[in-house]
Amino acid sequence: RKEVEQDPGPFNVPEGATVAFNCTYSNSASQSFFWYRQDCRKEPKLLMSVYSSGNEDGRFTAQLNRASQYISLLIRDSKLSDSATYLCVVLRGTGRRALTFGSGTRLQVQP
Amino acid sequence: DVKVTQSSRYLVKRTGEKVFLECVQDMDHENMFWYRQDPGLGLRLIYFSYDVKMKEKGDIPEGYSVSREKKERFSLILESASTNQTSMYLCASSLGSHTEAFFGQGTRLTVV
């Protein structure tokens, strides 16, 4: 079983739609969580950190459910420029202190 | 702005060659990482380093080694390149383990 699992998509949504991605992680000792964005043929870049209380950055909302070991990302009012692959990223709390990446969920926003 | 620079965008090497991928960061970051990215598999950690001359194995270290002689430079070495090492290689650095990781633009390596 992969340590971080995501639905690969693609999610095809019209402009203005609300879309949500989920991600599950298997290591209950994980302590830090992030969403990264990767555009086609580009390097990943941090979109937002995910806090236990949930957090919002403009049209983006991230939530963490430690009991069920999943993380979500909600995008409201989708723009064409949101088309990208969204990577769920986890940092273990013990052992190896390096980021573990999910394989990504691809979003395509259509006009 | 943090800059992580990888020496090559594209590289073609022959099976059995020794290959060096270089990565340099300009922000005095403690941590540096090498990942490879393959379709459907996402980013997988090869090696990482917390400090000069320190290195730790990631999930897929077989066939690779690394060198960190200076804080700003982290090299990935393929001792004897094989076709299954054809991939996109991404270098990253971060100030601390909880902080944002910054990536280089990637090196697409093809082994023929």
Interface residues (C-beta under 8 A of the other chain):
Chain A: P8 S32 F34 K42 E43 P44 K45 L46 L87 L91 R96 R97 A98 L99 T100 F101 G102 S103 G104
Chain B: N31 F33 Y35 G40 L41 G42 L43 R44 L45 F48 Y50 E56 G58 L90 S97 H98 E100 A101 F103 G104 Q105 G106
